[in-house]
Amino acid sequence: MNGIETLNLSSNQIRDTGTFHISRMKGIKNLNLQSNEIRNGVNLVSHMPKLTSENLDSNGIGDDDATILAQIQEITNLNLRSNQIGNTRAQHLSSMMGLTSLNLSSNHIRHAGASAPFESAGSYDLGSQF
């Protein structure tokens, strides 16, 4: 699978350990892991040097993984809808300088001013929060 740039593995019950094998695919630019069971495996996926778009909608991603994701400067499009990210860690995501699209709807963001750090992103969606 050396030439693959886009990989869609949504709704496959992939757990944290499964991300190890995915992380070995260094040429992936667009990765869709929506609706799996990833909670602590984000660190392995963060070692994909060409990754620019990542969909982690509806996993169990919490604050610790949000901090790890914030360190990946290459990502321009990030979907973290329906996870367990709170205010403080959501603000860490604002450090992603190349980010042009961010979806944090249906997480645990509570403060009305939570959108302030994301104003530099081209598009962001905080949607309804718990």
N, C-alpha and C positions, 0 to 999 in steps of 0.2 A: 504494500500500500504506500509506496514511496511518493507517487505523484498526486495524492489526494490533498486538496486544499480546503474542502468543505466536508464536514463530517456531522451527520445528524444521527444521534443515538437517543433521541427523546423516547420517554416511556418504555424503558428497558430494564427497570429495577437494578440499575448499576449502583453499586455501593462504593464506599470510599476506596476499598482495595482495587476495584476495577479501574479507577483513574490512573493507577500506575501504568497499565498497558497503554492507555490513551496518551499519557504524557511522553511516551517514547516516539510518538509520531510528530517529529519536529517540524514538518512542512505544513501542518494544519494552520489555516488562517481564520476559518469560521467554524466554531464548535457549538453544537446544540446538545446540551445535556438536560433539557427540560424534563420535568416530571420523573426524576429518578430518586435515589435515596442517598444522595451525597450530602454528608454533614461535615466531615473533616478532611476530605480528599482534595480540597482546592489547592493546597500547597503543591501537590504533584503536578497538577494541570498548569500551575503558574510557571513551570519551566519549559514552556513551549515558546520559543523565540519569535515565531512569526504570527502568533495568535493576535488578531485584531478585533475579533467579534466573538463574544461568548454569551450564550443563553443558559442561565442556571435557574430559570423560573421553576418554582414549585419543587424545591429540594428542601433540605433542612438546614440551610446555611445560616449561621448565626454571626455574632459579633466578631469572634476570632477570625473566621474565614474572610469577613469583610475587610479586616485589617490586612490580611495577606493579599487580597485582590487589589487593594489600594496601592500596592508596591509594583504592580505590573503597568508600566508606563506605556507599553505598546498598544494596549486595548483602547479602541475608539468607540466601540458599541458594547454596552454591558446591560444585560437584562437579569435583574435579581428580584423580580416580582414574586410575591407569595413565599417569602422566606421568613427568617426570624431576626432581622437586623434592626437594631435600635438606633436612637438618636446619635449617640457618641460615635459609634463605628460608621454610621452613614456619613458623618462629617469627614471621616478619614478618606472616604472615596473622592472627596473634592480635590484631593492632592493628585489625582490622575490627570495630568496636564493635557494629554491628547484626547481625552474623552469628549465625544461629540453627542452621544446618546446614552442616557441612563434611565432605567426603569426600576424604581424602588416601591412601586405601589403594593399595597397589602402586606406591609411589614409591620414593625412595632415602633414607628417614628411618631412621636407625640407632640412635639413643639410646633407651634404655628410658624415659627421662623426657620424651620428646618430646610427650606428651599434656598436660603441665602447662600450657602457655600457652593451651590451648584449653578449659580447664575452664569458662570463662564462656560458651562457645557452648552453645546448647540441645541440640545433637546433633552429635557428631563421630565420624568413623570413620577410624582410622589403619590398620586392617586389617593385612594382612601386608606387610612391607617387604622390600626386597632385602637 
